[in-house]
Amino acid sequence: MYATSWCPDCRAARRFLDAHGVAYTLIDVDANPAAAQEVIAQVGKRAVPQLVIDGEWFQPYQPGRGLLVDELHRRLEISRADADN
């Protein structure tokens, strides 16, 4: 997951992944300029959080909607019977 430490949407995404036991690598785009450039190259802007799932880039939040919980469940194949955080 490409993220920053100050981003509330990044923290929400990490909480979701942690709550569901999803392993991930955290890449801090503030600490890693090359990672920040990779985000821009892939999505056209510096927008975090970004997940890369099976090689596909996905931004797990939408302004005005917050964390896209249903989409995360679908993309990560997590049963809706699991508790959300």
PDB file of N, CA, C and O in Angstrom:
ATOM      1  N   MET A   1       0.847  -1.163   0.000  1.00  0.00           N
ATOM      2  CA  MET A   1       0.000   0.000   0.000  1.00  0.00           C
ATOM      3  C   MET A   1       0.896   1.231   0.000  1.00  0.00           C
ATOM      4  O   MET A   1       1.785   1.369   0.841  1.00  0.00           O
ATOM      5  N   TYR A   2       0.652   2.113  -0.945  1.00  0.00           N
ATOM      6  CA  TYR A   2       1.313   3.406  -1.004  1.00  0.00           C
ATOM      7  C   TYR A   2       0.495   4.360  -0.146  1.00  0.00           C
ATOM      8  O   TYR A   2      -0.713   4.500  -0.338  1.00  0.00           O
ATOM      9  N   ALA A   3       1.157   5.014   0.801  1.00  0.00           N
ATOM     10  CA  ALA A   3       0.432   5.820   1.774  1.00  0.00           C
ATOM     11  C   ALA A   3       1.353   6.892   2.349  1.00  0.00           C
ATOM     12  O   ALA A   3       2.530   6.983   1.999  1.00  0.00           O
ATOM     13  N   THR A   4       0.784   7.700   3.241  1.00  0.00           N
ATOM     14  CA  THR A   4       1.551   8.629   4.059  1.00  0.00           C
ATOM     15  C   THR A   4       1.136   8.423   5.511  1.00  0.00           C
ATOM     16  O   THR A   4       0.093   7.832   5.788  1.00  0.00           O
ATOM     17  N   SER A   5       1.949   8.907   6.426  1.00  0.00           N
ATOM     18  CA  SER A   5       1.624   8.750   7.837  1.00  0.00           C
ATOM     19  C   SER A   5       0.525   9.710   8.287  1.00  0.00           C
ATOM     20  O   SER A   5      -0.176   9.426   9.258  1.00  0.00           O
ATOM     21  N   TRP A   6       0.364  10.836   7.600  1.00  0.00           N
ATOM     22  CA  TRP A   6      -0.578  11.871   8.028  1.00  0.00           C
ATOM     23  C   TRP A   6      -1.979  11.726   7.425  1.00  0.00           C
ATOM     24  O   TRP A   6      -2.900  12.429   7.841  1.00  0.00           O
ATOM     25  N   CYS A   7      -2.150  10.841   6.468  1.00  0.00           N
ATOM     26  CA  CYS A   7      -3.394  10.721   5.707  1.00  0.00           C
ATOM     27  C   CYS A   7      -4.445   9.891   6.467  1.00  0.00           C
ATOM     28  O   CYS A   7      -4.207   8.715   6.742  1.00  0.00           O
ATOM     29  N   PRO A   8      -5.604  10.483   6.811  1.00  0.00           N
ATOM     30  CA  PRO A   8      -6.631   9.723   7.520  1.00  0.00           C
ATOM     31  C   PRO A   8      -7.212   8.576   6.682  1.00  0.00           C
ATOM     32  O   PRO A   8      -7.587   7.542   7.236  1.00  0.00           O
ATOM     33  N   ASP A   9      -7.291   8.745   5.377  1.00  0.00           N
ATOM     34  CA  ASP A   9      -7.796   7.661   4.523  1.00  0.00           C
ATOM     35  C   ASP A   9      -6.807   6.498   4.493  1.00  0.00           C
ATOM     36  O   ASP A   9      -7.209   5.337   4.422  1.00  0.00           O
ATOM     37  N   CYS A  10      -5.524   6.810   4.547  1.00  0.00           N
ATOM     38  CA  CYS A  10      -4.498   5.768   4.611  1.00  0.00           C
ATOM     39  C   CYS A  10      -4.624   4.985   5.919  1.00  0.00           C
ATOM     40  O   CYS A  10      -4.527   3.758   5.927  1.00  0.00           O
ATOM     41  N   ARG A  11      -4.838   5.699   7.016  1.00  0.00           N
ATOM     42  CA  ARG A  11      -5.005   5.026   8.304  1.00  0.00           C
ATOM     43  C   ARG A  11      -6.248   4.139   8.300  1.00  0.00           C
ATOM     44  O   ARG A  11      -6.220   3.036   8.845  1.00  0.00           O
ATOM     45  N   ALA A  12      -7.332   4.606   7.694  1.00  0.00           N
ATOM     46  CA  ALA A  12      -8.559   3.793   7.608  1.00  0.00           C
ATOM     47  C   ALA A  12      -8.316   2.538   6.781  1.00  0.00           C
ATOM     48  O   ALA A  12      -8.780   1.456   7.141  1.00  0.00           O
ATOM     49  N   ALA A  13      -7.599   2.674   5.687  1.00  0.00           N
ATOM     50  CA  ALA A  13      -7.292   1.506   4.849  1.00  0.00           C
ATOM     51  C   ALA A  13      -6.425   0.514   5.611  1.00  0.00           C
ATOM     52  O   ALA A  13      -6.662  -0.692   5.538  1.00  0.00           O
ATOM     53  N   ARG A  14      -5.427   0.999   6.340  1.00  0.00           N
ATOM     54  CA  ARG A  14      -4.574   0.109   7.138  1.00  0.00           C
ATOM     55  C   ARG A  14      -5.385  -0.609   8.211  1.00  0.00           C
ATOM     56  O   ARG A  14      -5.199  -1.805   8.436  1.00  0.00           O
ATOM     57  N   ARG A  15      -6.290   0.121   8.876  1.00  0.00           N
ATOM     58  CA  ARG A  15      -7.143  -0.521   9.890  1.00  0.00           C
ATOM     59  C   ARG A  15      -7.978  -1.638   9.275  1.00  0.00           C
ATOM     60  O   ARG A  15      -8.110  -2.712   9.861  1.00  0.00           O
ATOM     61  N   PHE A  16      -8.545  -1.386   8.087  1.00  0.00           N
ATOM     62  CA  PHE A  16      -9.345  -2.408   7.414  1.00  0.00           C
ATOM     63  C   PHE A  16      -8.489  -3.634   7.112  1.00  0.00           C
ATOM     64  O   PHE A  16      -8.874  -4.760   7.427  1.00  0.00           O
ATOM     65  N   LEU A  17      -7.325  -3.410   6.500  1.00  0.00           N
ATOM     66  CA  LEU A  17      -6.452  -4.527   6.139  1.00  0.00           C
ATOM     67  C   LEU A  17      -6.012  -5.300   7.378  1.00  0.00           C
ATOM     68  O   LEU A  17      -6.027  -6.531   7.381  1.00  0.00           O
ATOM     69  N   ASP A  18      -5.623  -4.585   8.425  1.00  0.00           N
ATOM     70  CA  ASP A  18      -5.196  -5.238   9.663  1.00  0.00           C
ATOM     71  C   ASP A  18      -6.337  -6.032  10.294  1.00  0.00           C
ATOM     72  O   ASP A  18      -6.131  -7.157  10.750  1.00  0.00           O
ATOM     73  N   ALA A  19      -7.539  -5.454  10.323  1.00  0.00           N
ATOM     74  CA  ALA A  19      -8.692  -6.119  10.938  1.00  0.00           C
ATOM     75  C   ALA A  19      -9.045  -7.416  10.231  1.00  0.00           C
ATOM     76  O   ALA A  19      -9.584  -8.337  10.845  1.00  0.00           O
ATOM     77  N   HIS A  20      -8.741  -7.489   8.945  1.00  0.00           N
ATOM     78  CA  HIS A  20      -9.078  -8.675   8.167  1.00  0.00           C
ATOM     79  C   HIS A  20      -7.876  -9.570   7.911  1.00  0.00           C
ATOM     80  O   HIS A  20      -7.960 -10.518   7.130  1.00  0.00           O
ATOM     81  N   GLY A  21      -6.769  -9.276   8.560  1.00  0.00           N
ATOM     82  CA  GLY A  21      -5.589 -10.131   8.445  1.00  0.00           C
ATOM     83  C   GLY A  21      -4.958 -10.136   7.070  1.00  0.00           C
ATOM     84  O   GLY A  21      -4.330 -11.122   6.682  1.00  0.00           O
ATOM     85  N   VAL A  22      -5.112  -9.052   6.325  1.00  0.00           N
ATOM     86  CA  VAL A  22      -4.549  -8.963   4.978  1.00  0.00           C
ATOM     87  C   VAL A  22      -3.102  -8.477   5.093  1.00  0.00           C
ATOM     88  O   VAL A  22      -2.842  -7.392   5.614  1.00  0.00           O
ATOM     89  N   ALA A  23      -2.180  -9.282   4.608  1.00  0.00           N
ATOM     90  CA  ALA A  23      -0.769  -8.897   4.609  1.00  0.00           C
ATOM     91  C   ALA A  23      -0.527  -7.836   3.541  1.00  0.00           C
ATOM     92  O   ALA A  23      -1.075  -7.919   2.441  1.00  0.00           O
ATOM     93  N   TYR A  24       0.287  -6.849   3.865  1.00  0.00           N
ATOM     94  CA  TYR A  24       0.605  -5.795   2.905  1.00  0.00           C
ATOM     95  C   TYR A  24       1.949  -5.190   3.260  1.00  0.00           C
ATOM     96  O   TYR A  24       2.432  -5.317   4.385  1.00  0.00           O
ATOM     97  N   THR A  25       2.532  -4.539   2.294  1.00  0.00           N
ATOM     98  CA  THR A  25       3.758  -3.783   2.495  1.00  0.00           C
ATOM     99  C   THR A  25       3.385  -2.312   2.447  1.00  0.00           C
ATOM    100  O   THR A  25       2.746  -1.859   1.497  1.00  0.00           O
ATOM    101  N   LEU A  26       3.781  -1.570   3.464  1.00  0.00           N
ATOM    102  CA  LEU A  26       3.492  -0.146   3.524  1.00  0.00           C
ATOM    103  C   LEU A  26       4.648   0.616   2.899  1.00  0.00           C
ATOM    104  O   LEU A  26       5.796   0.470   3.316  1.00  0.00           O
ATOM    105  N   ILE A  27       4.343   1.425   1.903  1.00  0.00           N
ATOM    106  CA  ILE A  27       5.334   2.243   1.222  1.00  0.00           C
ATOM    107  C   ILE A  27       4.967   3.700   1.457  1.00  0.00           C
ATOM    108  O   ILE A  27       3.969   4.189   0.927  1.00  0.00           O
ATOM    109  N   ASP A  28       5.780   4.395   2.256  1.00  0.00           N
ATOM    110  CA  ASP A  28       5.527   5.786   2.615  1.00  0.00           C
ATOM    111  C   ASP A  28       6.041   6.688   1.502  1.00  0.00           C
ATOM    112  O   ASP A  28       7.250   6.810   1.307  1.00  0.00           O
ATOM    113  N   VAL A  29       5.130   7.319   0.773  1.00  0.00           N
ATOM    114  CA  VAL A  29       5.521   8.151  -0.366  1.00  0.00           C
ATOM    115  C   VAL A  29       6.194   9.442   0.075  1.00  0.00           C
ATOM    116  O   VAL A  29       6.889  10.069  -0.725  1.00  0.00           O
ATOM    117  N   ASP A  30       6.009   9.860   1.329  1.00  0.00           N
ATOM    118  CA  ASP A  30       6.727  11.031   1.833  1.00  0.00           C
ATOM    119  C   ASP A  30       8.201  10.701   2.060  1.00  0.00           C
ATOM    120  O   ASP A  30       9.070  11.538   1.814  1.00  0.00           O
ATOM    121  N   ALA A  31       8.480   9.505   2.521  1.00  0.00           N
ATOM    122  CA  ALA A  31       9.849   9.087   2.820  1.00  0.00           C
ATOM    123  C   ALA A  31      10.574   8.532   1.595  1.00  0.00           C
ATOM    124  O   ALA A  31      11.798   8.400   1.603  1.00  0.00           O
ATOM    125  N   ASN A  32       9.821   8.209   0.542  1.00  0.00           N
ATOM    126  CA  ASN A  32      10.410   7.559  -0.628  1.00  0.00           C
ATOM    127  C   ASN A  32       9.984   8.308  -1.892  1.00  0.00           C
ATOM    128  O   ASN A  32       8.923   8.025  -2.449  1.00  0.00           O
ATOM    129  N   PRO A  33      10.805   9.264  -2.351  1.00  0.00           N
ATOM    130  CA  PRO A  33      10.439  10.045  -3.541  1.00  0.00           C
ATOM    131  C   PRO A  33      10.211   9.191  -4.791  1.00  0.00           C
ATOM    132  O   PRO A  33       9.381   9.539  -5.631  1.00  0.00           O
ATOM    133  N   ALA A  34      10.930   8.087  -4.921  1.00  0.00           N
ATOM    134  CA  ALA A  34      10.727   7.211  -6.077  1.00  0.00           C
ATOM    135  C   ALA A  34       9.334   6.582  -6.031  1.00  0.00           C
ATOM    136  O   ALA A  34       8.693   6.412  -7.069  1.00  0.00           O
ATOM    137  N   ALA A  35       8.870   6.240  -4.841  1.00  0.00           N
ATOM    138  CA  ALA A  35       7.522   5.683  -4.690  1.00  0.00           C
ATOM    139  C   ALA A  35       6.471   6.726  -5.029  1.00  0.00           C
ATOM    140  O   ALA A  35       5.459   6.414  -5.658  1.00  0.00           O
ATOM    141  N   ALA A  36       6.710   7.973  -4.611  1.00  0.00           N
ATOM    142  CA  ALA A  36       5.780   9.051  -4.958  1.00  0.00           C
ATOM    143  C   ALA A  36       5.695   9.216  -6.472  1.00  0.00           C
ATOM    144  O   ALA A  36       4.609   9.421  -7.013  1.00  0.00           O
ATOM    145  N   GLN A  37       6.813   9.131  -7.145  1.00  0.00           N
ATOM    146  CA  GLN A  37       6.829   9.232  -8.608  1.00  0.00           C
ATOM    147  C   GLN A  37       6.125   8.040  -9.251  1.00  0.00           C
ATOM    148  O   GLN A  37       5.467   8.189 -10.281  1.00  0.00           O
ATOM    149  N   GLU A  38       6.259   6.868  -8.652  1.00  0.00           N
ATOM    150  CA  GLU A  38       5.567   5.671  -9.168  1.00  0.00           C
ATOM    151  C   GLU A  38       4.052   5.849  -9.082  1.00  0.00           C
ATOM    152  O   GLU A  38       3.336   5.482 -10.013  1.00  0.00           O
ATOM    153  N   VAL A  39       3.561   6.403  -7.988  1.00  0.00           N
ATOM    154  CA  VAL A  39       2.124   6.673  -7.851  1.00  0.00           C
ATOM    155  C   VAL A  39       1.679   7.614  -8.965  1.00  0.00           C
ATOM    156  O   VAL A  39       0.669   7.362  -9.622  1.00  0.00           O
ATOM    157  N   ILE A  40       2.416   8.681  -9.179  1.00  0.00           N
ATOM    158  CA  ILE A  40       2.063   9.643 -10.234  1.00  0.00           C
ATOM    159  C   ILE A  40       2.084   8.975 -11.595  1.00  0.00           C
ATOM    160  O   ILE A  40       1.194   9.208 -12.413  1.00  0.00           O
ATOM    161  N   ALA A  41       3.094   8.143 -11.850  1.00  0.00           N
ATOM    162  CA  ALA A  41       3.199   7.459 -13.143  1.00  0.00           C
ATOM    163  C   ALA A  41       2.025   6.501 -13.367  1.00  0.00           C
ATOM    164  O   ALA A  41       1.543   6.357 -14.491  1.00  0.00           O
ATOM    165  N   GLN A  42       1.573   5.855 -12.305  1.00  0.00           N
ATOM    166  CA  GLN A  42       0.508   4.850 -12.438  1.00  0.00           C
ATOM    167  C   GLN A  42      -0.893   5.445 -12.474  1.00  0.00           C
ATOM    168  O   GLN A  42      -1.748   4.967 -13.219  1.00  0.00           O
ATOM    169  N   VAL A  43      -1.137   6.489 -11.674  1.00  0.00           N
ATOM    170  CA  VAL A  43      -2.507   6.997 -11.555  1.00  0.00           C
ATOM    171  C   VAL A  43      -2.676   8.444 -12.007  1.00  0.00           C
ATOM    172  O   VAL A  43      -3.786   8.975 -12.008  1.00  0.00           O
ATOM    173  N   GLY A  44      -1.573   9.076 -12.391  1.00  0.00           N
ATOM    174  CA  GLY A  44      -1.663  10.416 -12.952  1.00  0.00           C
ATOM    175  C   GLY A  44      -1.650  11.547 -11.950  1.00  0.00           C
ATOM    176  O   GLY A  44      -1.701  12.716 -12.334  1.00  0.00           O
ATOM    177  N   LYS A  45      -1.583  11.220 -10.668  1.00  0.00           N
ATOM    178  CA  LYS A  45      -1.521  12.243  -9.622  1.00  0.00           C
ATOM    179  C   LYS A  45      -1.018  11.592  -8.344  1.00  0.00           C
ATOM    180  O   LYS A  45      -0.990  10.368  -8.213  1.00  0.00           O
ATOM    181  N   ARG A  46      -0.627  12.437  -7.414  1.00  0.00           N
ATOM    182  CA  ARG A  46      -0.187  11.901  -6.118  1.00  0.00           C
ATOM    183  C   ARG A  46      -1.418  11.750  -5.238  1.00  0.00           C
ATOM    184  O   ARG A  46      -1.821  12.688  -4.549  1.00  0.00           O
ATOM    185  N   ALA A  47      -1.991  10.603  -5.267  1.00  0.00           N
ATOM    186  CA  ALA A  47      -3.216  10.313  -4.525  1.00  0.00           C
ATOM    187  C   ALA A  47      -2.997   9.035  -3.718  1.00  0.00           C
ATOM    188  O   ALA A  47      -2.694   7.978  -4.270  1.00  0.00           O
ATOM    189  N   VAL A  48      -3.156   9.155  -2.412  1.00  0.00           N
ATOM    190  CA  VAL A  48      -3.003   8.000  -1.540  1.00  0.00           C
ATOM    191  C   VAL A  48      -4.237   7.886  -0.657  1.00  0.00           C
ATOM    192  O   VAL A  48      -4.902   8.889  -0.395  1.00  0.00           O
ATOM    193  N   PRO A  49      -4.549   6.698  -0.201  1.00  0.00           N
ATOM    194  CA  PRO A  49      -3.804   5.464  -0.352  1.00  0.00           C
ATOM    195  C   PRO A  49      -4.016   4.847  -1.734  1.00  0.00           C
ATOM    196  O   PRO A  49      -5.016   5.094  -2.408  1.00  0.00           O
ATOM    197  N   GLN A  50      -3.057   4.055  -2.117  1.00  0.00           N
ATOM    198  CA  GLN A  50      -3.158   3.250  -3.332  1.00  0.00           C
ATOM    199  C   GLN A  50      -2.788   1.827  -2.961  1.00  0.00           C
ATOM    200  O   GLN A  50      -1.765   1.590  -2.319  1.00  0.00           O
ATOM    201  N   LEU A  51      -3.612   0.891  -3.363  1.00  0.00           N
ATOM    202  CA  LEU A  51      -3.297  -0.525  -3.197  1.00  0.00           C
ATOM    203  C   LEU A  51      -2.955  -1.085  -4.564  1.00  0.00           C
ATOM    204  O   LEU A  51      -3.512  -0.657  -5.575  1.00  0.00           O
ATOM    205  N   VAL A  52      -2.053  -2.028  -4.594  1.00  0.00           N
ATOM    206  CA  VAL A  52      -1.758  -2.765  -5.815  1.00  0.00           C
ATOM    207  C   VAL A  52      -2.134  -4.210  -5.528  1.00  0.00           C
ATOM    208  O   VAL A  52      -1.468  -4.901  -4.757  1.00  0.00           O
ATOM    209  N   ILE A  53      -3.214  -4.653  -6.162  1.00  0.00           N
ATOM    210  CA  ILE A  53      -3.760  -5.991  -5.931  1.00  0.00           C
ATOM    211  C   ILE A  53      -3.625  -6.773  -7.220  1.00  0.00           C
ATOM    212  O   ILE A  53      -4.238  -6.429  -8.231  1.00  0.00           O
ATOM    213  N   ASP A  54      -2.825  -7.823  -7.186  1.00  0.00           N
ATOM    214  CA  ASP A  54      -2.567  -8.635  -8.386  1.00  0.00           C
ATOM    215  C   ASP A  54      -2.154  -7.761  -9.561  1.00  0.00           C
ATOM    216  O   ASP A  54      -2.603  -7.968 -10.689  1.00  0.00           O
ATOM    217  N   GLY A  55      -1.292  -6.779  -9.289  1.00  0.00           N
ATOM    218  CA  GLY A  55      -0.769  -5.910 -10.337  1.00  0.00           C
ATOM    219  C   GLY A  55      -1.680  -4.774 -10.757  1.00  0.00           C
ATOM    220  O   GLY A  55      -1.297  -3.953 -11.591  1.00  0.00           O
ATOM    221  N   GLU A  56      -2.885  -4.711 -10.192  1.00  0.00           N
ATOM    222  CA  GLU A  56      -3.839  -3.662 -10.538  1.00  0.00           C
ATOM    223  C   GLU A  56      -3.866  -2.600  -9.445  1.00  0.00           C
ATOM    224  O   GLU A  56      -4.021  -2.918  -8.266  1.00  0.00           O
ATOM    225  N   TRP A  57      -3.715  -1.337  -9.839  1.00  0.00           N
ATOM    226  CA  TRP A  57      -3.742  -0.222  -8.898  1.00  0.00           C
ATOM    227  C   TRP A  57      -5.181   0.108  -8.553  1.00  0.00           C
ATOM    228  O   TRP A  57      -6.057   0.114  -9.418  1.00  0.00           O
ATOM    229  N   PHE A  58      -5.417   0.384  -7.264  1.00  0.00           N
ATOM    230  CA  PHE A  58      -6.764   0.638  -6.771  1.00  0.00           C
ATOM    231  C   PHE A  58      -6.701   1.653  -5.634  1.00  0.00           C
ATOM    232  O   PHE A  58      -5.943   1.474  -4.681  1.00  0.00           O
ATOM    233  N   GLN A  59      -7.484   2.702  -5.732  1.00  0.00           N
ATOM    234  CA  GLN A  59      -7.581   3.695  -4.675  1.00  0.00           C
ATOM    235  C   GLN A  59      -8.805   3.340  -3.833  1.00  0.00           C
ATOM    236  O   GLN A  59      -9.935   3.461  -4.307  1.00  0.00           O
ATOM    237  N   PRO A  60      -8.592   2.898  -2.577  1.00  0.00           N
ATOM    238  CA  PRO A  60      -9.697   2.349  -1.791  1.00  0.00           C
ATOM    239  C   PRO A  60     -10.561   3.382  -1.067  1.00  0.00           C
ATOM    240  O   PRO A  60     -11.204   3.056  -0.069  1.00  0.00           O
ATOM    241  N   TYR A  61     -10.582   4.592  -1.545  1.00  0.00           N
ATOM    242  CA  TYR A  61     -11.483   5.591  -0.968  1.00  0.00           C
ATOM    243  C   TYR A  61     -11.949   6.510  -2.087  1.00  0.00           C
ATOM    244  O   TYR A  61     -11.345   6.588  -3.157  1.00  0.00           O
ATOM    245  N   GLN A  62     -13.022   7.188  -1.804  1.00  0.00           N
ATOM    246  CA  GLN A  62     -13.548   8.151  -2.763  1.00  0.00           C
ATOM    247  C   GLN A  62     -13.990   9.379  -1.973  1.00  0.00           C
ATOM    248  O   GLN A  62     -14.705   9.245  -0.979  1.00  0.00           O
ATOM    249  N   PRO A  63     -13.577  10.576  -2.396  1.00  0.00           N
ATOM    250  CA  PRO A  63     -14.009  11.778  -1.686  1.00  0.00           C
ATOM    251  C   PRO A  63     -15.540  11.816  -1.554  1.00  0.00           C
ATOM    252  O   PRO A  63     -16.272  11.584  -2.516  1.00  0.00           O
ATOM    253  N   GLY A  64     -15.982  12.109  -0.361  1.00  0.00           N
ATOM    254  CA  GLY A  64     -17.416  12.163  -0.102  1.00  0.00           C
ATOM    255  C   GLY A  64     -18.015  10.830   0.291  1.00  0.00           C
ATOM    256  O   GLY A  64     -19.096  10.788   0.879  1.00  0.00           O
ATOM    257  N   ARG A  65     -17.325   9.729  -0.027  1.00  0.00           N
ATOM    258  CA  ARG A  65     -17.818   8.397   0.336  1.00  0.00           C
ATOM    259  C   ARG A  65     -16.934   7.725   1.371  1.00  0.00           C
ATOM    260  O   ARG A  65     -17.377   6.809   2.064  1.00  0.00           O
ATOM    261  N   GLY A  66     -15.695   8.166   1.484  1.00  0.00           N
ATOM    262  CA  GLY A  66     -14.769   7.556   2.434  1.00  0.00           C
ATOM    263  C   GLY A  66     -14.225   6.240   1.922  1.00  0.00           C
ATOM    264  O   GLY A  66     -14.126   6.017   0.715  1.00  0.00           O
ATOM    265  N   LEU A  67     -13.875   5.375   2.850  1.00  0.00           N
ATOM    266  CA  LEU A  67     -13.306   4.077   2.520  1.00  0.00           C
ATOM    267  C   LEU A  67     -14.340   3.241   1.771  1.00  0.00           C
ATOM    268  O   LEU A  67     -15.492   3.142   2.194  1.00  0.00           O
ATOM    269  N   LEU A  68     -13.929   2.653   0.679  1.00  0.00           N
ATOM    270  CA  LEU A  68     -14.834   1.850  -0.164  1.00  0.00           C
ATOM    271  C   LEU A  68     -14.861   0.409   0.355  1.00  0.00           C
ATOM    272  O   LEU A  68     -14.273  -0.492  -0.242  1.00  0.00           O
ATOM    273  N   VAL A  69     -15.547   0.217   1.461  1.00  0.00           N
ATOM    274  CA  VAL A  69     -15.552  -1.061   2.163  1.00  0.00           C
ATOM    275  C   VAL A  69     -16.083  -2.186   1.276  1.00  0.00           C
ATOM    276  O   VAL A  69     -15.472  -3.253   1.206  1.00  0.00           O
ATOM    277  N   ASP A  70     -17.202  -1.967   0.603  1.00  0.00           N
ATOM    278  CA  ASP A  70     -17.762  -3.018  -0.253  1.00  0.00           C
ATOM    279  C   ASP A  70     -16.777  -3.408  -1.351  1.00  0.00           C
ATOM    280  O   ASP A  70     -16.599  -4.590  -1.643  1.00  0.00           O
ATOM    281  N   GLU A  71     -16.146  -2.419  -1.950  1.00  0.00           N
ATOM    282  CA  GLU A  71     -15.174  -2.685  -3.011  1.00  0.00           C
ATOM    283  C   GLU A  71     -13.945  -3.418  -2.461  1.00  0.00           C
ATOM    284  O   GLU A  71     -13.415  -4.314  -3.119  1.00  0.00           O
ATOM    285  N   LEU A  72     -13.496  -3.050  -1.278  1.00  0.00           N
ATOM    286  CA  LEU A  72     -12.376  -3.760  -0.654  1.00  0.00           C
ATOM    287  C   LEU A  72     -12.734  -5.218  -0.402  1.00  0.00           C
ATOM    288  O   LEU A  72     -11.933  -6.112  -0.677  1.00  0.00           O
ATOM    289  N   HIS A  73     -13.928  -5.461   0.116  1.00  0.00           N
ATOM    290  CA  HIS A  73     -14.367  -6.843   0.324  1.00  0.00           C
ATOM    291  C   HIS A  73     -14.340  -7.621  -0.989  1.00  0.00           C
ATOM    292  O   HIS A  73     -13.847  -8.748  -1.043  1.00  0.00           O
ATOM    293  N   ARG A  74     -14.871  -7.014  -2.035  1.00  0.00           N
ATOM    294  CA  ARG A  74     -14.928  -7.703  -3.327  1.00  0.00           C
ATOM    295  C   ARG A  74     -13.528  -7.963  -3.881  1.00  0.00           C
ATOM    296  O   ARG A  74     -13.208  -9.095  -4.243  1.00  0.00           O
ATOM    297  N   ARG A  75     -12.708  -6.945  -3.948  1.00  0.00           N
ATOM    298  CA  ARG A  75     -11.382  -7.077  -4.554  1.00  0.00           C
ATOM    299  C   ARG A  75     -10.458  -7.995  -3.770  1.00  0.00           C
ATOM    300  O   ARG A  75      -9.624  -8.688  -4.352  1.00  0.00           O
ATOM    301  N   LEU A  76     -10.606  -7.999  -2.456  1.00  0.00           N
ATOM    302  CA  LEU A  76      -9.741  -8.833  -1.625  1.00  0.00           C
ATOM    303  C   LEU A  76     -10.376 -10.185  -1.305  1.00  0.00           C
ATOM    304  O   LEU A  76      -9.790 -11.001  -0.593  1.00  0.00           O
ATOM    305  N   GLU A  77     -11.572 -10.415  -1.831  1.00  0.00           N
ATOM    306  CA  GLU A  77     -12.303 -11.664  -1.630  1.00  0.00           C
ATOM    307  C   GLU A  77     -12.469 -11.980  -0.149  1.00  0.00           C
ATOM    308  O   GLU A  77     -12.205 -13.092   0.310  1.00  0.00           O
ATOM    309  N   ILE A  78     -12.916 -10.960   0.581  1.00  0.00           N
ATOM    310  CA  ILE A  78     -13.188 -11.092   2.012  1.00  0.00           C
ATOM    311  C   ILE A  78     -14.696 -11.209   2.187  1.00  0.00           C
ATOM    312  O   ILE A  78     -15.458 -10.383   1.684  1.00  0.00           O
ATOM    313  N   SER A  79     -15.112 -12.236   2.900  1.00  0.00           N
ATOM    314  CA  SER A  79     -16.530 -12.444   3.144  1.00  0.00           C
ATOM    315  C   SER A  79     -17.139 -11.270   3.904  1.00  0.00           C
ATOM    316  O   SER A  79     -16.518 -10.743   4.827  1.00  0.00           O
ATOM    317  N   ARG A  80     -18.329 -10.864   3.530  1.00  0.00           N
ATOM    318  CA  ARG A  80     -19.035  -9.794   4.240  1.00  0.00           C
ATOM    319  C   ARG A  80     -19.434 -10.241   5.641  1.00  0.00           C
ATOM    320  O   ARG A  80     -19.771  -9.402   6.477  1.00  0.00           O
ATOM    321  N   ALA A  81     -19.403 -11.536   5.915  1.00  0.00           N
ATOM    322  CA  ALA A  81     -19.723 -12.032   7.247  1.00  0.00           C
ATOM    323  C   ALA A  81     -18.629 -11.640   8.244  1.00  0.00           C
ATOM    324  O   ALA A  81     -18.868 -11.623   9.452  1.00  0.00           O
ATOM    325  N   ASP A  82     -17.419 -11.322   7.736  1.00  0.00           N
ATOM    326  CA  ASP A  82     -16.337 -10.866   8.613  1.00  0.00           C
ATOM    327  C   ASP A  82     -16.680  -9.487   9.151  1.00  0.00           C
ATOM    328  O   ASP A  82     -17.327  -8.703   8.456  1.00  0.00           O
ATOM    329  N   ALA A  83     -16.273  -9.181  10.341  1.00  0.00           N
ATOM    330  CA  ALA A  83     -16.548  -7.862  10.943  1.00  0.00           C
ATOM    331  C   ALA A  83     -15.734  -6.783  10.287  1.00  0.00           C
ATOM    332  O   ALA A  83     -14.565  -6.992   9.961  1.00  0.00           O
ATOM    333  N   ASP A  84     -16.340  -5.624  10.086  1.00  0.00           N
ATOM    334  CA  ASP A  84     -15.643  -4.449   9.533  1.00  0.00           C
ATOM    335  C   ASP A  84     -15.185  -3.565  10.674  1.00  0.00           C
ATOM    336  O   ASP A  84     -15.805  -3.499  11.736  1.00  0.00           O
ATOM    337  N   ASN A  85     -14.053  -2.874  10.411  1.00  0.00           N
ATOM    338  CA  ASN A  85     -13.555  -1.852  11.345  1.00  0.00           C
ATOM    339  C   ASN A  85     -13.339  -0.598  10.581  1.00  0.00           C
ATOM    340  O   ASN A  85     -12.920   0.409  11.153  1.00  0.00           O
TER     341      ASN A  85
END
